[in-house]
Amino acid sequence: MAQSAGLNEYNIIAFVPIVDVARAKAFYRDVLGLRLVAEESPFALEFDANGIMLRLVMAEKLPAGFGTVLGWQVPDIVAAVEGLLARGVAFERYEQMPQDALGIWSTPTGAKVAWFKDPDGNLLSVSQHS
């Protein structure tokens, strides 16, 4: 029997829980600019995130959060943050880490990250890696 290569050759699917379907739909489609592929009520909204399937799973309440649930790697974080700010996105501030005027944190390894929330309070991010 041939040994499996595991899951490395398959596309990943991202899942994010939502409660307010209408607000989530508008945010991910109109603010973040993702293409809505399908509405599978009462289960999920499906978006195309640059070739990755993003399923916004409809829930009655959100599970306890533990950190960032979804992030985008961008080539220019300043441009990405400024673009999202222009669309009304508010970036999170954290006292324990120094962030610049736009809310961007530079990690010890040189990566840069900024966090924001969707309408249901899920923590999302944009990051630039050297």
Secondary structure, DSSP 8 states (H G I E B T S, - for coil): -----TTTTS--EEEEEES-HHHHHHIIIIIS--EEEEEETTTEEEEEETTEEEEEEE-SS-----S--EEEE-S-HHHHHHHHHHTT--B---TTS-B-TTS-EE-TTS-EEEEEE-TT--EEEEEE--
